[in-house]
Each structure stands twice: as structure tokens, then as C-alpha cells.
Amino acid sequence: MPNHWQDVLWLLLQQAKGEGKKVCGKKSGGPLKLKDTTWHKPSSLQELLDTLAGLPEGVKYTLVCGNTAQAVYEGGPYSEYIYTGNIPELSAVRLETDGLVFGANVSITRLMEQLFLAAKSLGGFAYVSHLAETWKHLGNTSLRNLGSWGGNIATKVIHPDFTSDIFVGLVTAGATITTVGPDGSSDTHTLEELMEVDLVGQRRVILQLSLPPLPDNVFVRTIKVRPRTSTALADVSAGFKVRVDAAAAHTVVDSPVIVYNGINPSFIRATAAEAALAGKSLEDEAVVQAALSALATEVVPAIKPGETSPEYRLSLTQTLLYKMVLGVLGDSASSAVVSGADELVRPVSSGQQTFPENPEAWPVGKPVTKLEAPIQCSGEAEYVTKIPAHPGELHGVFVTSTQANARLVSIDTTDALAIPGVMGFVGAEDIRGQNNMLAFAADWTPGSSQPVFASERVEYHGQPIGLLVATTKNAAQAGLAAVKVTYDDIQPPVVTIEEALTKPLPPNPFPPVVIGDVAAGFAASTHIIEGTMQRGGQLHYQLETQITIVNPTDNGFEVHSSTQWASETQRAIAQVLDVPDNQVHVSVKRLGGGFGGKIDQCNIVSTATALAAQKMRRPVRVQLELSDNMRIVGGRESYLCSYKVGFDDAGKLQAVQAVLTSNSGYRGVDVSTPSAVAAMPSCYDCPNWELTPQFVVTNTPVTTWCRTPGTVEGICYMENIMDHVAVELGLDPLELRQKNLLPDGGRRRLGKQIIQLRSRMAGCNVKDLPDEVTIPRNLISDMITQLLTSADVEKRKADVEQFNKDNLWKKRGLTVMPMLWPHSVPPVYPFSVMVSVNARDGSVSISHGGAEMGQGLNTKVAQVAAYELGISMDIINFVPNNTHTNPNSSSTSGSLGSDTCSHSVGEACKILRARLDAYKQEAGLLDASWQEVVLSAFNAGVDISQRYVNGNGETQGYGVFGVACSEVELDVLTGQYMILRTDILEDAGRSLSPLVDIGQIEGGFVMGQGLLSLEKIEFDATTGKNLTDSVWTYHTPMALDIPVDIRVTLLQDAPNPVGVQSSKVTSEPPVCLAYSMVMALRQAVTSARQDAGTTGWFQMDAPLTYEKLQQLCLVDASRLTLA
Ligand SMILES: Cc1cc2nc3c(=O)[nH]c(=O)nc-3n(C[C@H](O)[C@H](O)[C@H](O)COP(=O)(O)OP(=O)(O)OC[C@H]3O[C@@H](n4cnc5c(N)ncnc54)[C@H](O)[C@@H]3O)c2cc1C
């Protein structure tokens, strides 16, 4: 956090405590001098102006109202902060003769509320509700509550590239802004004039805005196209003001206003397009086309690396103008095109959760609230970051490479070390053991390794080359800026799979899955199709970024790490530090999200932190900033799948041949293609398969596991193939799928490779695994039937067809996707657990080797323990996992943690229960309470605690079935879409904890939605830099992006004979079901393409951003007609 932020937070804290006046002294809040900054708190406009006038020449100051703009443009550090929140003149809201007036401090929420009121009640102001309507897409509710319109406009003036929504609205409306100088002189400006004012240099204050009344025949419309629904700045926002004479063929009476933001670094008034419309009839096609052509000439969008393309933004200027015209014309335009006028309006979100009760086994299967939910919601849940600083603790920040493919020549830290507070630099030369942060994880891709710090060559932009440690994080950051790194032999980076495929491939230890004979299958096929599908990666975006604290003690190193695999972190640190494992004590209470990104890549931080602690002999803490997390740590692999498929006239698959290539980053470490090929058959039957997994290396971070790695790719590619086959034969996609379902008793190769690989990571080589497993019943068939009824699919499909016939510019799609998710369980995958009963009160403490990371592991474990011990869940508590009590545990991943820990704890409890039952009998305590029995047993010398480690073959793999139906609506003109409804029917066996499972299913679906639609990663082709390493450029789904209506049902009467307490896992499979949304979008896009005169197969590569969808719909200015 930069220096000045601490001051800002301090001030806010004081205000929150109501201590502002006391601290600031007099009524006026005299200046408060802090170390490097002075805070002023004027309570009148005059005081503010006096304060500004009194500032020394050249001083760096800022006004502070809501203080939210810091998150957009960091600015600072400033020496003078002037808080304006107490100035009554800046909070005015009044109606004057020439307009509605709002003081600069009025929050955006209040401004909107007042505009909605004025639109209803004041003549001449009906139009202002349109402005406020668009501002509903500005930031989010809390931002609008805190941020002022004045701060927004000042930010636009200071940073013209800011795509301010307020600015667009105010220019369009013809608002004026009054500013006041430090001498009290006031000026009134149009918004365009204001952009020319040097607000900061002249120390001018924005006082107020005035919105004029407009005649009823003036049409005002603002539209914002943004990369996701909320909390995103506009790709393009547009404002239109036209005065029309409706009776005269909607003739534009005077010169209209057309303004766009997001096109170039400031804003544009489309004067040529304005001229093309002035005095002309909007009902005349030629006029509209002339305006669109004018835009094509006068709009020259700037290139914005990592953001949307200039082509898309130019196209949006045209389609938004067209939307405006359609809006003005209303019924005067043809009914076919009228759907282009409106934006998508999201109804209030809703959800339904349905699950079988199964009360006979409660508390197993009881719908309980996740144990940590209350403290997570209240913010009381303690994560590593909350561990108080140890005395003398240092903070570390990574020195990272600014080249992606170069030789490291020198690292000069002289200037950095001279900065007060900077204590040292740790680099590769300080490593006493191996410069390799992978321990057991290296066994996945045999022979792989990953350096803690680059030593000879740097292989990606952002690669750690050392750690700078200082007494504060700010000092470390300051030191960072002074480190000089030099490189030579700078080579162009390879950043895409396509480029990497043109170079020699790394050795590939992963064999293909071969079943039958694909050559024979192709020979027997009457149709053969080929295709490729790309899918971008997905960054790890946990709420808790990577963090480790290492405290060197007299018997080793005490480590608090946000790791999904404590034993891996323990071994990796020991290996790097060259100390025995028993000197590394890793403890994990809970993680603020893991999703696979903290299985081994957490060691980037943990090993570097430990090295620093070893060298400095002081406690060291490293927590990555979010953008560093996005730059330094890899996420999910991007993928390329090329396929060839043979099938007969009826659509029965005869042969599937595919090569699945993943981008592993600069080393092949966590390669998921073996999982992808194992999962690819999903619920389908085909006699001949040849599925080849491979990977490429590129100059990007090592990619890593990410919720259902490989599986989601395999399953989605298969669905893509099924869609391709359906299009080729003109068959209904669901009918085609139903024809190819695996029959009951069908044989499947359920991830033998995965089982072997996972076992290797658990330190054990498993041979003699069967080649195939039998799927006793493919539940999918029945599940499809159930969902068709519960989701009313046939009726809704017919409605969708009709909707698509009736509308040119809005399209819908509704599809059903089945899934068989292979749960591949290695025979040996130990989790060691400890169940201790406290003799005095009978309460139970559990410590298990799993990582509770929000997935509800502890809740499931507590339910199983309570059931097996016959006690209430209320008397069970958890002790953080650590490498002493729970040694040699496996990684909490692959949906294995909750299950296996529940199993192991259950087994420990059974042993304990049996022992206590025997004692009860022996002691004649048959009617005694639990508390009485345990105390008596303890007093009698009975051991009332129990360890357990699951042994060979105790848990088994199986298939998880799921069906999803999604319905979408697409705005063809912008590519924006909404998931209207998603129904999911999932087989959770006899769910261990239905509410936890449903939470996982809903969350998993939304994570898949992000992967397949919103989350786009882009590396600069020249420098290799991640261009999407910030919250402004990388877009995960938010609350208003999820399905409007989401209904989750857990399958009834489906006990899993081999599952823990008859259950099935739920955390990963639903991610794959998000592909139902892609299938539905395909239907919507297909309809739009048909309208454009194009039929047949087209590829939909993910992520399907709005831009990509709009382009796939073949929107072209010549098609923007009125008939
Ligand atoms: C998460 C997030 C999402 C956002 N999304 C959007 C979005 O979608 N669309 C959009 O348009 N904006 C968006 N913003 C920007 C947001 O609207 C502005 O940050 C906010 O309106 C600024 O108001 P404030 O009161 O917090 O200003 P502050 O942060 O307090 O001040 C901002 C700047 O304005 C100056 N200033 C403040 N008051 C005055 C005054 N009276 N006279 C002269 N200068 C003054 C300050 O000196 C400072 O430079 C977003 C911001 C965040 C943090």
C-alpha cells in the first residue's frame, strides 16, 4: 500500500469513530500534520479556497471527497490532502430557473435518485431518467454511494483517457459546470470547455453542475457497452441528443449531439455524423447510412493493448447510433428491427435449490450452514494475513524480470539497499540447497523443476529474480524502484500455442489414449469432419493472494502459508534451504480460496520467503499484490484442440481422433492434457478413440492447476464436437447426444493415467490398474428426461424459436448439456487426521491434513464425525492443519480433499466410538451421556483420541453425472448477453452436505462461465508482458453476470455404493456444465448468422467475450437498416 493510503485510511478511521473533530482541533478542522503529509478539513467553501490559496507554490495536493478515484488512477503521493466532505456548498441540490443544480460532492447514488424524482415530477426533465438509467452500470452500488459526480468529472479532466460515464451523460444533456478559483472568481463551462481547464494547476474547485430543462421533443439517450455487467469501465459509451419532429417523418430539427468515450484517449464529438443527421429525416435509410458512413471515416479508435479492438469499438459507434435511431423511431421502424433499440434489462436475480432430505443419516446429509460462513461474512475469519507481525518482521517484495526471453547479466541493488528501511536482497546465489521450488509436484511431469529465482536466463516477463526485504512494505516497494537489472541476448518471446507449435516440442511423457482403431472407424464412417478449437487460460483470482510468513526459530522454521498442500510446501522449503524436513513446521488454518493455484505454485512465495528468513535470520512476510499475483503466478493453461471425427448418417460416432495441446508456460510442470484426454469421452460411446495429450512451452508463467484442470477442457471439446456433428447432419443437438450416450454397463477408461500420475505425486508407483472400468448405469439418460420436464424444455425451446423468428437484433438460445465427470482416485492418496476428545467436557477437536479453502471441507468432516460418534456437531471444533499432527498428507485438490478427509475422520471416529462403546459396556454406563462416558473412560486410562491415515484402496473413483440447461439472450448489435435461466441437475450421490454442495455447484458453474466468456488473458507479443494483469482489464463474473434465474437440483435416490457415506464429489464437475451456456449462445449466434445469410458450422473459441460474439453475428453497417 503506498504511503499516502495509510494516511487516507487513518483519516477515514477517525471519521468512522466520530473522532474527526477532536483530532483536527477547532470547528474548522485545522490542518493535521502527519509525517510526510498535511490534512486539511475545511468546513466552508471560503475555507477551502483559503486553504488552496495558502498552499505553497508547486506543492502536490489533492481534494478528497469519496476518495474512490485512487483505485482508478493512483496519483500521489501528495503532501497536502484537503477533505471536502464537510462543505455545505458542495452538497447542494436545488432547482433553479435555468436548471437542476447539484453540488460537486453529491454522491452518484443521490444524483441518480434525484434525477429519477425530477424526471417524474418536473416539466422539462423527463430526459434525466435516461442518464440515471445508464449510470446504474457505473461501478457498483457501494462505489456509487461513496463516489461523487464531482470527483468523477475532475478525474476525467485530470486524466482525459478515463471513460467517465458521468461525463458522457453531462455532455449529451448540455450541462454546465461552475468552478471557483482560489480568489473566489467563478466561471461556468460546458463540459468540453471544462476539459481545457487546468483544474489542479489553477487550483480550481468544481462547485456545481446545472442540467437544463429540455423540450419534450428532444430525445436523450446514453448507452454504455462494458466488458461485464458491473464494476467495469466502458469499452465504448455513447450519448445522443436529437430534437425531432415526429410528425415530419422524424426530421432532426437542429444539430444533434453525438458523443463517444472509449474511442481515443479523450472523447469525441462525431461532428460529421451530427451534420449528416441535421435537418434530415431519421426515417430515411439513406440518411442513417450516411451518418454511419460518416462515423466510419471520422472515428479512428486508438489501439488499447489488452482491451477491445479498434474494429469492435468503431463498429459499436455505429450500432449504438443505430440503436438510438431505432429508439427514436419506435413503431415507425419495422417490427423486425425494433428489437435493436433496447438494451438487455436484467430482472431481479432468483434461485431455487432442491435436494433430497435423507433425515435417517443426519447429521450426514443435513442441510447445515457452512461452519465458517458466519465469520467469513462478518470478516472475522482469520487468514494468514491477519497473523500479527512478529517482532522484527521484514516484508519482502519480488524483483521481477522486465524481459521475457533474455540472459540475465546483472542485478545492481546498491541504490535500493541505501533506501532507509531496506534490509537486504535475496537472490539465486543465496540458495544453499536446490534452486527448485517443486518437491513431490515435480513427479507429475517427470524431471520437471522450477527455479525459485531466475539465475542465467529469464523466461517470462514477471519472473522472480530476487526478493528485496525491508522493515515495511512501502520501503521494500521504494527499494524495488531503485534495483537495476540488465539483460542481453534479448530474444522475441513466444506467447501463444500456435507460435510454440512451430518450434521443437518438449519431450512428452504422456501417452495417448487409444481405444479400438480410429483408422477402421473412419473407414466405416459416412461423414468425417475436422476442426480446431482454442480456449484461453484463466488467471487465479483468489480473494487471498499468495502469502507466506516464515519465522526462523531455535528449532527450525515456523511457516504459515496459504498452501493447499502443506507437505509439498514443507519439502520444497527444506529442499531449497538444505535443511531436514523436520525443521520446517508448516501450519495452515484456512485459505481465502485455492482453486488449484496454491497446490505447488504457492511455493513461488513460500520458498522465497523462507530463503529470506534463513538469510536475514528474521521473520519475513511476503504477500503478493493482486496484480503481481496475476503477473508472477500462472493460471489455467490455454488450450488448442484439433480433431477429426467420423460418424454415420444417423449421427452415431465411429471414430474420434484429437490432439489436445496445452500451454504450460515456460516449463511443463502441471500439465493437464492427460486429464483432458481421460475426460474427453464424457458420457458418450464410440468404438474408436485416439486422444493425444501434449504440451508446449512459451515465455509465460508456469501454468498450473485450476478447478477441474484438463477435465473441463476434455468435456467441453467433446461437446464442441457433438455440436459440430449435429450441425453437419442438421440434427437437434440434444437428440444427437442422446443417440450417442454410453449404455448401461458400458466400459470406460476412467483416467488410468491420472490415477498413476496422482499416485506418483503421493510417492507411490501404482501398477496393475485395470484398463477400463464399467459404468454400471449411465444415469444421464434418466437425468435428461427429468430435466426436460422440470425445466419445461420443449415449451421453452418453441418460445425461443419464435422469439428468434420475430427479432433480428435480439437472439435467444436454449440447450441441454449432459456430462459424465470422471472422479479419478488414486489407490494411495493419504490424509492423516487426528480426532481428540477433551475429557472434561466431551468436546471434540479435529485436525486433518486437508486445506479448508472455502469449499466447506470442515463442515462435511464435522457432519461425518458427529454421525460416527453419535454427538452433536456443535461440540466439534477444528485445529489448524500442520505438518506435525497431519504429516505426509496429500494435496487438497481434484475434489479429493473433502471426501478423503471425511472418510479418514469417519474411520478414526469409528475406532474411537468402538473403543468407547466397549468401555461403556464394561463400565455399565449404558445410559450415561457422551460427556459422562468420555470423562469416565479417560479416568479409567482409555485413550480418547485417535489418529487415522487412509490406506491403499480405501477410497475409489466413480463417475459424476450432471445435466444443465441454459437459456441466453444476446444483444446482436453489441455482443452483450444475459443468461436468462440455468437449470442444473447434479448427481451428488447421497450428498454429505446439501447446502455446501449446492454452493459448490452454483459457484463452479459461475467460475466456468468466467472461463468460457469473460476472462481473457493477453500477453504482449513483443515484450511478453501480461496486458491483463489488473482489475480493470481482467474480468471475472460479478453478481449481475450470473444466470438471472439459477435452479439447482440434487438427484434423488442416487446413493453411491463406493462413495464416502454414499456421496459423490461436487466441487469440480459443475464448472464443466457452464459449457451449456456456450451451446445456448451458439444457437443464438446461429440464428443471427442465418439472418445475415450465412449457414453452416462456425467455430466459437473461448473466451466468448462480447466482442467475439458480436463479430460472430456478422454485424455490418450495411445491415443496419430500418425495414
Ligand atoms: C471500483 C470502481 C469502479 C468504477 N467504475 C466506474 C464506471 O463504471 N464509470 C465511471 O464513470 N467511473 C467509474 N469509477 C470512477 C468513480 O466514479 C470515481 O472514482 C468517483 O466518482 C470519484 O468520486 P470521489 O468522490 O471518490 O472522488 P475522489 O476520489 O475523492 O477525488 C477524485 C479526484 O477528483 C478531484 N476532486 C474531487 N472533488 C473535486 C472538486 N469539487 N473540485 C475539483 N476537483 C475535485 C480530486 O482532487 C481527485 O483528483 C469507478 C471507480 C471505482 C473505484
PDBQT file of the ligand as one rigid body, heavy atoms in Angstrom, charges set to zero:
ROOT
HETATM    1  C1  LIG A1201     -14.366   0.079  -8.451  1.00  0.00    +0.000 C 
HETATM    2  C2  LIG A1201     -14.627   1.332  -9.237  1.00  0.00    +0.000 A 
HETATM    3  C3  LIG A1201     -15.439   1.262 -10.353  1.00  0.00    +0.000 A 
HETATM    4  C4  LIG A1201     -15.676   2.417 -11.084  1.00  0.00    +0.000 A 
HETATM    5  N1  LIG A1201     -16.471   2.339 -12.187  1.00  0.00    +0.000 NA
HETATM    6  C5  LIG A1201     -16.731   3.446 -12.892  1.00  0.00    +0.000 A 
HETATM    7  C6  LIG A1201     -17.560   3.389 -14.044  1.00  0.00    +0.000 A 
HETATM    8  O1  LIG A1201     -18.047   2.337 -14.414  1.00  0.00    +0.000 OA
HETATM    9  N2  LIG A1201     -17.786   4.545 -14.714  1.00  0.00    +0.000 N 
HETATM   10  C7  LIG A1201     -17.266   5.737 -14.317  1.00  0.00    +0.000 A 
HETATM   11  O2  LIG A1201     -17.533   6.754 -14.953  1.00  0.00    +0.000 OA
HETATM   12  N3  LIG A1201     -16.481   5.807 -13.231  1.00  0.00    +0.000 NA
HETATM   13  C8  LIG A1201     -16.201   4.699 -12.527  1.00  0.00    +0.000 A 
HETATM   14  N4  LIG A1201     -15.399   4.781 -11.433  1.00  0.00    +0.000 N 
HETATM   15  C9  LIG A1201     -14.870   6.077 -11.028  1.00  0.00    +0.000 C 
HETATM   16  C10 LIG A1201     -15.726   6.700  -9.930  1.00  0.00    +0.000 C 
HETATM   17  O3  LIG A1201     -16.933   7.139 -10.456  1.00  0.00    +0.000 OA
HETATM   18  C11 LIG A1201     -14.943   7.844  -9.339  1.00  0.00    +0.000 C 
HETATM   19  O4  LIG A1201     -13.837   7.264  -8.665  1.00  0.00    +0.000 OA
HETATM   20  C12 LIG A1201     -15.743   8.656  -8.327  1.00  0.00    +0.000 C 
HETATM   21  O5  LIG A1201     -16.884   9.184  -8.890  1.00  0.00    +0.000 OA
HETATM   22  C13 LIG A1201     -14.867   9.771  -7.816  1.00  0.00    +0.000 C 
HETATM   23  O6  LIG A1201     -15.538  10.444  -6.798  1.00  0.00    +0.000 OA
HETATM   24  P1  LIG A1201     -14.880  10.643  -5.369  1.00  0.00    +0.000 P 
HETATM   25  O7  LIG A1201     -15.814  11.447  -4.585  1.00  0.00    +0.000 OA
HETATM   26  O8  LIG A1201     -14.484   9.341  -4.792  1.00  0.00    +0.000 OA
HETATM   27  O9  LIG A1201     -13.594  11.468  -5.798  1.00  0.00    +0.000 OA
HETATM   28  P2  LIG A1201     -12.186  11.468  -5.090  1.00  0.00    +0.000 P 
HETATM   29  O10 LIG A1201     -11.542  10.162  -5.315  1.00  0.00    +0.000 OA
HETATM   30  O11 LIG A1201     -12.273  11.955  -3.720  1.00  0.00    +0.000 OA
HETATM   31  O12 LIG A1201     -11.447  12.552  -5.993  1.00  0.00    +0.000 OA
HETATM   32  C14 LIG A1201     -11.125  12.255  -7.308  1.00  0.00    +0.000 C 
HETATM   33  C15 LIG A1201     -10.403  13.421  -7.973  1.00  0.00    +0.000 C 
HETATM   34  O13 LIG A1201     -11.285  14.485  -8.101  1.00  0.00    +0.000 OA
HETATM   35  C16 LIG A1201     -10.743  15.672  -7.524  1.00  0.00    +0.000 C 
HETATM   36  N5  LIG A1201     -11.864  16.381  -6.943  1.00  0.00    +0.000 N 
HETATM   37  C17 LIG A1201     -12.758  15.908  -6.067  1.00  0.00    +0.000 A 
HETATM   38  N6  LIG A1201     -13.670  16.826  -5.793  1.00  0.00    +0.000 NA
HETATM   39  C18 LIG A1201     -13.348  17.913  -6.510  1.00  0.00    +0.000 A 
HETATM   40  C19 LIG A1201     -13.915  19.206  -6.663  1.00  0.00    +0.000 A 
HETATM   41  N7  LIG A1201     -15.010  19.578  -6.010  1.00  0.00    +0.000 N 
HETATM   42  N8  LIG A1201     -13.297  20.059  -7.477  1.00  0.00    +0.000 NA
HETATM   43  C20 LIG A1201     -12.170  19.739  -8.151  1.00  0.00    +0.000 A 
HETATM   44  N9  LIG A1201     -11.605  18.538  -8.054  1.00  0.00    +0.000 NA
HETATM   45  C21 LIG A1201     -12.188  17.640  -7.242  1.00  0.00    +0.000 A 
HETATM   46  C22 LIG A1201      -9.735  15.182  -6.516  1.00  0.00    +0.000 C 
HETATM   47  O14 LIG A1201      -8.718  16.134  -6.342  1.00  0.00    +0.000 OA
HETATM   48  C23 LIG A1201      -9.222  13.923  -7.193  1.00  0.00    +0.000 C 
HETATM   49  O15 LIG A1201      -8.231  14.246  -8.127  1.00  0.00    +0.000 OA
HETATM   50  C24 LIG A1201     -15.106   3.653 -10.700  1.00  0.00    +0.000 A 
HETATM   51  C25 LIG A1201     -14.285   3.697  -9.564  1.00  0.00    +0.000 A 
HETATM   52  C26 LIG A1201     -14.037   2.552  -8.850  1.00  0.00    +0.000 A 
HETATM   53  C27 LIG A1201     -13.153   2.637  -7.649  1.00  0.00    +0.000 C 
ENDROOT
TORSDOF 0
